[in-house]
Amino acid sequence: MKILILDSGVYTAHPAFRNGTIDGYGLVYDEQEDCCIRVADLEDQIGHGTAVYDLIRKNCTCADIRMVKIFEEALELSEEALVAALSYIQEHEKPDLLNLSLGITNCTNVAALYEVCRKIREQGTVILSAFSNDGAISYPAAFDCVYGVTGAANMTQVQDLGYVPDSYVNLCAKGTVSRLAWKEPNYVFLAGNSFSCAMATAALAARLHEGSIHLEKLPIGVEHMEVSGRLPFAIERAAIFPFNKEMHSLARFPQLLSFEIVDIFDHRYSGHVNASVRKMLNAENALDRTIRDISDIEWDKVDTLILGHIEELARLTKDPELGTRLIAAAREHGVKVYAFDPGEKEEGVFRMEITARNLPTNHYGKLFRISKPVLGIWGTSSRQGKFTLQLIIRELFQKAGYQVGQLGTEPTSLLFGMDEVFPYGYNSGIRLTEAEALLYINRLMNNICLSDCDIIIAGAQSAAVSYGIGNLEQFIPYQHAFLCGTAPDAIVLMVSPHDSVEYISNTIRYVEAVSEGKVIALCLFPKRIEASAAGFYENYKSLSEEELKGHRQYLQETLGVNTWVLGREEDMKELVDTIIDYFG
């Protein structure tokens, strides 16, 4: 049995090694050549490698152990150096077990690290790697070709070894404090996943040697997560019904869609039938369509019906079966349905419902650290253009040549080609606790992070901070989880003319404190909400140029944050330039 250790070397003068010979060498990373050079230096300057070596040596007498020193004065190594060191091992060594009591939580080139680990495993070497002590997901421990090890408080003996199926964590070992050989002083009392990994390596090697365990009975589990928010079918020609708020973006930004909107429908009781879409939206670039009565739909002209929220319309028309009948008619004509509202699963009908079955199992609370820059779009209230701003920024970034990853919270997000969706707005189909939601959102962000994107945009729902605490309706479920799960590095905050400076300031403090990101810009919604004759605050009035200029200047001077006006072409370009400069 041959065991290879990559670590900080061994303190050869340690009293524990007086009667033994230590085999090994060092690897020094050549940055210019992007490769490792073998050297004779094996001396540990830290103590970490000495502890790992001694734990394996004492608890697995059946093995030949070799140490490869890759750390010097600190347990720090670049991703490139680690990949180069593992590439050297892959080319020049062929141990039975490879102990990596190390890991990277913020890995920017996961693919390269995975590839070299995969090659080592295919050569017959079993790799064990420690998860990060801070509780986060780390690499290479999380790979499906590596046994990821964590310490467990219920395991108190060095020989203890537990197997965890269907998880990023594969093995558990002693997680309590141990007496460890060190450099200065000679012994220390410590606990950590590094040492749990060493004990797991020794225990696994001993069991493999004696034949009491076989690797085929310890498959490397991959944490399961059923992502519900991915479009299962292609769309070429779609019809929209009804033409409510959530549908406006589809008509306003048709150039960002990969399919054609053939017709836009509504119910005759809505008051929208025969209305011009462009006039309703007051947007010259919107689709030039006239809204038709849904009873006139021609099923043979479309392959998909985009069915928006219809609860309110069903109540208005006293027709609770409205959605059911439309879905049945669509299926009868072979038309797929993209439905916003939750409901029963049906063949050819896509609904965004997220429950506990979508969550990973045996996750030990571990979260991914996101290595790509994240831009958060937040706001102070509802109906102020947050999704419009996301689409504008997305389009300008793409025109500038950037690859955009995006997590949306509107049900139309996937229709615009966004990577993932967490639709926690109106009539949401999400059935998770806040902690479960955070875990799910974090996994979605990691999915995007692993794609070939330059930046990730994550747009939130409604108000970041509640206006009051007198009613549950004043709180937005999953809002805090979304902020923690996306962890934006920079934030653009949408504000409205009726927002008080105190409220905007409170919002800035909240999002910055929770995310540790920075609000780098405000974006002003160019309309003011006013009370109707009935006393409801539902009418919007556009601000004059003079009012916009004055309010923008007031916000900048009072809050000290640059402010732009939503929808103004020049303002939007300057905003995107500000974002690029910040991350640059």
N, C-alpha and C positions, 0 to 999 in steps of 0.2 A: 504494500500500500504506500503510494507516494503522495505527499501533501505539499503543496506549494503555497506560500504566504506572501502577499504583497503588502508591505507595511513600512514602518520607519526603521527597519533593521533590528539588530539585537545588540544589547550591551554585553559584549562577550566577557567582560571582567566580572560579571555578576556572580555572587557566591553560588547561586543555584546551578551554574554551568561549569563549575571547576573540573568536574570529572568527565566532561563530554566534549565532543567536537561539533562545532556549529557549521553547517553547510549553507552557502549562499553567496550572493553578490549584490551589487547595486546597479541601478539604471538611472542614467542622467539624460534628461530630455534636451535634445538639440532643436531649438525653436526654428532655426533657419531651414534645417533639413526635415523637420517634422518627424523625427524618429528618436529612439532611445539608444544610447551608447552604454555598453556594459563596462562596469568598473569593478575594482576589487573591494572598494569600501563597503563594509557591512555594518559599521558601528552606529548604534542607535543614539541620537542626540536628544531624544524626547522621553522615551520609556514606554510608549504605546506598543510598539512592535515587540518589545521585550515581554510585555505582559501577554500579548496574543500568542507569541511563540511558546512561552512557558506553559500556558494553559493547555495548548494542544499537545505539547511534549509530555506533560505529566499525565494526561488523561487518555493518551492513545499511544501506548508503547509498541504497538504493532506497526507503526508507520515510520518511513523515512521522511524527514521534514527538511525542506529547503526554504530559506528566507530570501526574498528579493526586496531590497531597500529602494523605495521610491519617494520617501519623504525625507526632508533635511531637518531644519530647526523648528518647523511647524507642520501640523497636519493639514497642509494646503497644497493643492495640485490643480492645475488647469485641466479642463476637459480634454484638451488636445494632448496633454502629457499623459493622462490616464489612458486614453485610447491608444497612444503610441506604446505605452508600457504593456498593455494587454495584447497589442499586435506583436510585440517582441515575444511574449509568452506563447502566443499562438504559433509562431514560427519556430521557436527554439525549445519549447518545453512540452511535455505531455504527461502532466501529473494525473493521478486519479481524482484528487480533490484540489480545488483552488479556493483558498480563504481570502475574502476581500472584506476586512473589517473596516469598511469605508463606504462612502456614497456621496452622491450629488443630489441636492434637492431642487436646485434651480438649473436644470440642464437645458442648454440651448441647442445642442445637437444630439438629440436622443437617437436618431437613426444611426449615426456613426458608432456610438457606444454599443447599441444593440447588435449591430452587424458583427463586431469583433467578438462579443460574448457568444453570439450564435455559432460562430465558427469554432470557438474553443469547445463549446458543448458538443458540436457535431464530431469533434475529434475524440470524444469519449470522456472528457473531463467534466466532473460535477462541480459547478460553481456555487459557492455559498457567499452571500453578501449581507451586510448589516443594514437595517433601516436606520434612518436618522434618529438621533436621540430626542430631537424636538417634536417627534410624533408625526412628522410629515412623510408623504410618499417620497422615496428617494430611489435613485438609479445607481447601479444596475439591479438592486434588490427587487424592483417591481417587474422586471422582465420575465417573460414566460419561458426563458431558457436558463433562469437563475433561481436558486432557492433563496428567497428573502427571509431573513431571520430577525425576530424581535424578542426582547426579554419579556418574561411573564412573571408577575409577582407570586403566582401560585406554584411556580417551579423554584425550588430552593436547593436542589442538589445539582452538582456539576454534571452528573450523568443523565439528568432529566432531558427528555426530548419529546416535543409534541408536534403532531402534524396537523395543519389547518387546511382543509380542502376548500376549493373554489374561492380562492382569495389571493390578493397580492402577497399577503403574508403567508409563507408556506411552512415555516418551522418556528417553534417557540423553545427557548432554553432558559436556563436560570437567569432571573432578572433582578435578584437581590445582590447586596454588596458582597464582594469577594476580596480576599487578600491577594494582591497581585504583585508579581516581580516588576520592578521599575528601575529607573536609572538613578535618580536622586530624589528621595531616599531609595534604599534598596527594595522597600516594600511599601505599598499604599493600599488603602481600602477604598474601592470604587465599584460602581455599577454602571452599565451602559450596554447598548446593543452591540458595540464592537466586541465586548468580552462575551456576550451571549452568543455571538456568531462563532467565536473561537471555540466555546464549549459545545456548540451544535456541531461544528466540524469534527471535533474529537469524538463526540458521541456517535455521530453518523458513521465515521470511519471505523470505529470499533464494532458497531453492529453489522456493517457490511463485511468486515473481515471475518467475523464469527458466523456469518450467514443467518443471523436472526432477523434481518430486514433486507428487502430487495427494492431497488429503485422503482421497478414497475408498479409496486404497491404504494409508491409515494409520487404520484403524478404532480407536476408543477401546476398548481391551480391558477386560473386567471379569474380575477374578481368579475363577477357577472353583474352587468347593469343593462337592463332593457330600455333603450332610448326610444320613447314613444314619439318624440317630436321630429320625425324624419319622414319626408314625403315618400310614400311607397309607390307612386306611379308618376309617369310623365304627363304633362299637360301641353296641348298644342292650341286648342280652340276652346275658350271658356266663356261661360255666361255668368253674370253676377246677379245675386238677389239676396236681400233687398239692398237698396242704395243708402245705407246708413253711414254713420261716422267712420266705422272701421274700414269701409269700402272706398272711402274718398281717396286714399293714397294710391290705390290701384289705378284709378282714373287720372290722378294728378301726375303720376310718374310711370306712364306706360312704357317708356324707353328703357326702364330698368327691369322689365319683365321678359322672360324667355318664351312667352306664349302670347297669343293674340286674344284680346277681349272682344268677342264677337258682338255681344249684346249686353245691355244693362237693364235689369228689370226691377220693378217694385210693385207693391199692391196698390190697387186703385184707391184704397182708403188712406194711403200715405200722403196724398197730395202732390206726389212727385211725378206721376205718370204724365208723359208728353213734355216734361221739362227738359231744358238743355243742360247737359252736364257741365259744359264750360261756364254757363251763366251761374249755375248753382255754386260752383266752386270759385267763381271769379278768377279763373286761371286760363290764360290764352293757350298754354301748352297742354292743357288737359285733353282727354279724349273728346273728339267731336261726335258725341252720341246723343240721341234723344232717348230718355228713359221710357221703356215700354211696360205694358201690363204683363204680369207674370203668366196670366192665362193664355197669352199669345206666344209662349215660348215654342220654338221649333227645335225639337230634340235632335233631329238629324244634322243640324248645323254645328253642334258642339260636341266635345268629348268629355267635358267636365263642367259641373255646376259648382260654383263657389257660393256656398250657402252661409250667409252671415248670421249674426245673432237675430233670432226671430221671436224671442219671448214677448217683448213689448208689442210687436206687430200682431202676434197671436192673441194677446189680450185685447188689443184695439179692435180686431176683427171678430172677436169671440169665436175664434177658430183654433182650438188647441191642437188639432191634428194637421195644421198647415204644413209644418216641416216634415212630418211623417209621410204625408201624401206626396210631397215633392220628391223626397228620397225614393219612395216606391216607384214613382213615374220615371225618375232618372234611371233606376236600376232596370226597369222594364225595357227601356230604350238603349241599354248598354252604355249609359253615361255615368262616369265616376262622379263622386261627390266629395268636395273638400269642405267639411262642416266646422264652424267655429264653436258651436254649442256642444257640451258633453252629451252623451247618450249611449245607447246600446251599440255594440260592435256589429257591423254588417259588412258583408263582402262588397268591395268597391267603394266603401265609405271611409274616409279618413277623419278621425277625431283626435284632438290633442288632450288625452287624459293621462295623468301621471299619478300613480298610486304607489304604495309600498313595494309592490311587485317589480317596479322599475328600479328599485334601489339595489346597490351592490350588497353582498353578504360578507360577514366576517371582516369588516373594514377597519376595526380597531380605532375608529375615529380619524384615520389618516387622510389628509388632504393633499392635493397637488399644489405645488408652488408654480405659478404661471410665469414662464420665462419671456413671453412676448409682451411688448408694451400694450397696455389696456387703456382705452379712452372710454370713460363713462359719460353717458348723457342722462342728466337728472333734471328735475323740474320742481317748481314750487306749487303747482296745481295741475288739475286735469285740463284737457282741451286747450293746450297752449303750443302745440306743434312739435312736441318732442320727437315723434316718429318722423315727421317731415324733415326735421333737422338731421336725424340719422341718415335718411335717404339722400339728402343733399350732400352731407359729408362723405358718405359712401361713394357717390357718383364722382365727386371732385377728387377723392383719393385715387379711384380707379383710373380716371382720366390722366392723373399725374404719374401713372405707372406703378402704383402700389398694389400689392395683393392684400385684400381686406378680409379678415375673418370677422364674423359678426354673430352675436347672440341677441336675438330679438325677444320682446315680450308681447308684441302684437300678434294676433292670430294670422296676419298676412305675411309675417316675417319670412317663412319658407318660400312663399310665392315670389319673393324678391331675390331668392337665391341665398339667403342668409344660412349660415352653417347649422345653427341650432336655435331652438325656441323654448322659452319658459313662459307660457302665456298666463300670467297671474293677474290679468286685468278683469274686466267685466265678465261675469258668468264663467269663471275659470273652471276647468276640469281637473285642477290639481287637488289631490287629497293627501297632503303630507304635513307632518309637523314642521316647525321652523327649522329644527336641526336637520331633519331629513331633506328639507328643501335646500339648505346650504350645501349638504353633501352632494345632492344631485346637480346643483348649479356648478359646483366646483368641478365635477366630472365633465359637464358640458364644456366648460372653459378649457379643460385639459384636452378634450377632443379637438377643439379649434386650435389650441396651441401646437398640437402635433402636426397640423396641416402646414402647408407652405405659405404662411401669411406673414406680412410685415408688421401689421398692427391689428388689434382686436377691438371692435366697437361693441359696447354693451349698453343698451338703452333701457332705462327703468320705466316704471309706471307712475303716474299721478304725482302727488306731493311727497317729497322726501320726509318732511316733518309734519306731523299732524297739526291742524289748526286749533284743536281743542281736545279735551279728554272726557267730554260729557256723554259720548255715545260711541258704540263700536264702529259705526259707519265712518267715524272720523279717522280710523286707523286702516292702513293698507296692509293686508296680510302678505307676508313674505318680503316686505320691503327691506327690512333689516337683513334678512338672509341673502337677498339679491346683492346688497352692497358688500356684505362680507364675502359672499361666494365669488363675485366678479373681481373684487379688490382692485379697482381702477387706480392707475398711476396718475392720471390727469382727468379732470372732470370739467365738462362744459355744462353750466347750469342755466336752464331755461327759466326766465322770470316774466311776470306779467306786469302791466302798468299799475294795476291796483294793489300789488304786493307792497307791504310796508318794508322799509329798510331794515327794521329790527327782525322781521321774519326772514328776509333774505339772508341776513347776517347769521341768524340761528341755523339756517339750513346749511350755509357754508361751513360753519363750525362742526355741525353734525357729520356731514359727509367726509370732511377732512379728518376728523378724529377717528371715525370708524374704519375708513379705508386706508388711512395714512397716505392718501393721494392728495393732490392739490387742485383746487378750483382755479383754472387758468384763464377762464373767460366766462362772461355772462352773455346770453343771447336773449334779446328782448322780443317778446311776442307783440306784433304791431297793432293789437286791438285791445280795447278796454271793454270789460263786461259791465253791462248796465241792467238795471231793473226794468222789467216789462210793466205794462199797465196793471197786471195782476199782482205785481210785487215780487215776482220771481226773477232771480239773477240769471238770465239766459240769453239776453240780447248782446251782440258784439258790435262795437262801433270802432271803425278804423281811426287811428290817430293821425292828425295832420303832420306834415313834414316838420313844422315848427315844434309840435308837441313831442314828436319822436326825438328830435335833436336835443331838446331841452331835458327830456327824461333820461336819455342816454348819458348826457354829460353829468347829470345829477348823480346817477348810479356810479359812474366812474370816479367822480370826485369823492363821494361819500364812502364807497366800499373799497376803492383802490383796485378795482378789477376791470380790465378792458371789456367793453360792452359792444356788441354788434346787434343789428336788427335782422330778425328772421326773414329770409326770402329775398333780401336785397343782394343782387348778384355780386357786387363789389365787396360787400360786408362778408358774404359767405366765403369768398376767395381769401380775404384777409384772415378770417377765422381759421381756415384750414392751414394757411401759412403759419399762423401762430402755433397750431398744434404740431406741425412738422418741426418748427424751430424748437419747441419745448422738448420733444423727444430726441431731436438731433443734438 
